[in-house]
Amino acid sequence: MKVKSLDGYESRRIAVVGLGPRGVGALEALANLAGERGMRVSLDLFDPHPSPGAGPNFDPDESDLCRLNIPMRDIDLRAPAALQVASLSAWLEPPIGRDSFPPRARLGTYLQYRLEAVSDAPALEMTRIAAQVTHLEREGQAWFLKTDTRRHGPYSEVLLVPGQPATRPDDQLAAWQAHAARGHGTLAQAYPVRRLVQQGDDWAGKTVAVRGFALSSFDVIRALTMGAGGRFTGAGYQPSGREPRCIVPFSLDGHPPYPKPATEEVDARFEPTPDETDAFREAVTIAACASPNEARQRLTAALIPPVERTLMTQAPETAPDSVADWLATEWSDAGVQEVGTALDCVSEGIAMAEGTRPPTIGYVVGQVWRKWQDPLRQGYNPAETAPVTPALIVGFDEGLKRYSYGPPVAACRELLSLIECGLVSTGLSHDPDIALIDEGWRLASAGREVTAEVMIDAVLPSPDPHQVTDSLISGLIHVGWLTTLDDLAARTGPDGLLIGSDDRVVPGLSLLGRLALGSVVAADSLHDCFGAASRRWAEGALSRIADPAAASVNAVG
Ligand SMILES: Cc1cc2nc3c(=O)[nH]c(=O)nc-3n(C[C@H](O)[C@H](O)[C@H](O)COP(=O)(O)OP(=O)(O)OC[C@H]3O[C@@H](n4cnc5c(N)ncnc54)[C@H](O)[C@@H]3O)c2cc1C
């Protein structure tokens, strides 16, 4: 095929900024489609991270204490068949059992294999540039990227897949940083966990508070216990003597997430029927473009049948009609119906995950919702959403993460053992008052108080691009190429093209992943990195490369 030119520049070069899992998924989609279309594309791949392909969250050098939140049986990192890559289960050596949750580091080595494999695809010619992109510029129809040392380009397409770049600390964290900098206590970050394990050597016998009681807090607690040489046995936790005196996790609602079903057999009890899933697909497609009220009604109507059917067999004493009431409250106030303590949540969660206790409505809703994450993305992501509806649907999905993104049941059993032996205290887990004191932090709630000499931040920063401090992203906002949805993240079209301040797509500039939350849903998942969003981007990019004239007409149309 003839190479067309843009303003005299060769037009087939693509820049990809970020080489985590989503970068790999995008390259695979591109390789496959370019191969099918008989095209050959040249790419520059920018990322300073030392583990290209894996990125920071699946870094092969990270501690094995950090587990994936998906059991082997459910991991499906789909690659186009033409690329002939081995599946994770076939590739892992030694293998990992179907009900086990692999260390994220091992996933990282697999993702690096996937990057190596796609590097061999005949349709792509790739150059890796281990540098941070600091700015983006446009000259005519061509893009140029700046790193610290030089200007790169021209490119006809730029794909941004930066994950969660550096973000401004929220007010609480900023105050704590200043407090710790004045010598009052130690403030540490959850990641990398391998660094936390080393820091933990200095914290033996101290009280360590953990801000955040979601998935990251499990990594932190493991780092401070098993990372310090402790072991879990049938008789409970066997300390090494190098642990903190006490670990005090806390969050706004004080509840840890619920574990996923322990076995395939228990998990199957929450499987929606194909008809129920078809009805959900239709509901999402309509809901995404509907008013908030209609969206809520459609999704509620799709959830009720599988949830009621499951409860009828698993928890027959649940009152009829209570599912609709539960969902109505969840839509308006996610999580408020969890009234038990953190300890209740852990022990009941374990029993429900093991199938030894009837599941609650919330647990069933959460498992069904987890099983519908793919249809949710497929229906929502390409849609032109109505105003306000994205915040509603994204908020509902985020709220249900306490079930749908749950940890392994083994991690909850470990937490329970640690609570039982007093090494973890959940007495202050529900939104404690926090005072800054000379020794560090004083946490108080309901007549109890504790002084923590160490505070660990285990809260994932906001995806709001306005909070990102990385100059690439703030520069895009400044020139109007990146605009945001109310209270959410970047506005993008169905194929990932950014929508600028003139309400038109920015030609050739795309963003995929967490920073587009609202334009897309359920982005914080490995599965999303290898899904339809990458294919839509690849289709759009290749079509524009093949026919730049049509692309520029579409961009302003
Ligand atoms: C601690 C943690 C644990 C997680 N665990 C799981 C899990 O168990 N299961 C799951 O499904 N999901 C998990 N996730 C969600 C996870 O974010 C995604 O699965 C996945 O990592 C997203 O991939 P990504 O490529 O979009 O972003 P990332 O993996 O963050 O990769 C982005 C890359 O972009 C690079 N980059 C950023 N800005 C620039 C720039 N300006 N120039 C050049 N390069 C740049 C970064 O260096 C980085 O390597 C976890 C997330 C976190 C934070």
The ligand as an ORCA input file, in Angstrom:
! r2SCAN-3c Opt
* xyz 0 1
  C      -0.940     -1.826     43.452
  C      -1.854     -2.277     42.349
  C      -2.205     -3.598     42.246
  C      -3.052     -4.017     41.220
  N      -3.407     -5.325     41.165
  C      -4.242     -5.735     40.203
  C      -4.648     -7.095     40.149
  O      -4.291     -7.892     40.992
  N      -5.474     -7.473     39.135
  C      -5.914     -6.575     38.197
  O      -6.660     -6.980     37.288
  N      -5.544     -5.296     38.234
  C      -4.743     -4.844     39.216
  N      -4.390     -3.536     39.290
  C      -4.938     -2.615     38.297
  C      -3.830     -2.274     37.327
  O      -3.709     -0.871     37.326
  C      -4.039     -2.743     35.921
  O      -4.352     -4.078     35.888
  C      -2.801     -2.506     35.040
  O      -1.590     -2.357     35.733
  C      -3.021     -1.250     34.237
  O      -2.047     -1.234     33.249
  P      -1.634      0.100     32.512
  O      -0.698     -0.298     31.448
  O      -2.847      0.871     32.150
  O      -0.890      0.981     33.620
  P       0.482      0.707     34.361
  O       0.664     -0.725     34.628
  O       0.526      1.638     35.499
  O       1.592      1.137     33.288
  C       1.716      2.469     32.856
  C       3.138      2.700     32.379
  O       3.208      3.999     31.801
  C       4.452      4.568     32.116
  N       4.332      6.031     32.003
  C       3.477      6.834     32.692
  N       3.655      8.120     32.298
  C       4.626      8.109     31.369
  C       5.270      9.139     30.609
  N       4.944     10.431     30.735
  N       6.247      8.797     29.733
  C       6.590      7.494     29.579
  N       6.015      6.476     30.281
  C       5.060      6.790     31.161
  C       4.728      4.071     33.529
  O       6.132      4.102     33.800
  C       4.168      2.663     33.492
  O       5.138      1.697     33.225
  C      -3.547     -3.085     40.293
  C      -3.194     -1.740     40.413
  C      -2.363     -1.332     41.434
  C      -2.020      0.135     41.559
*
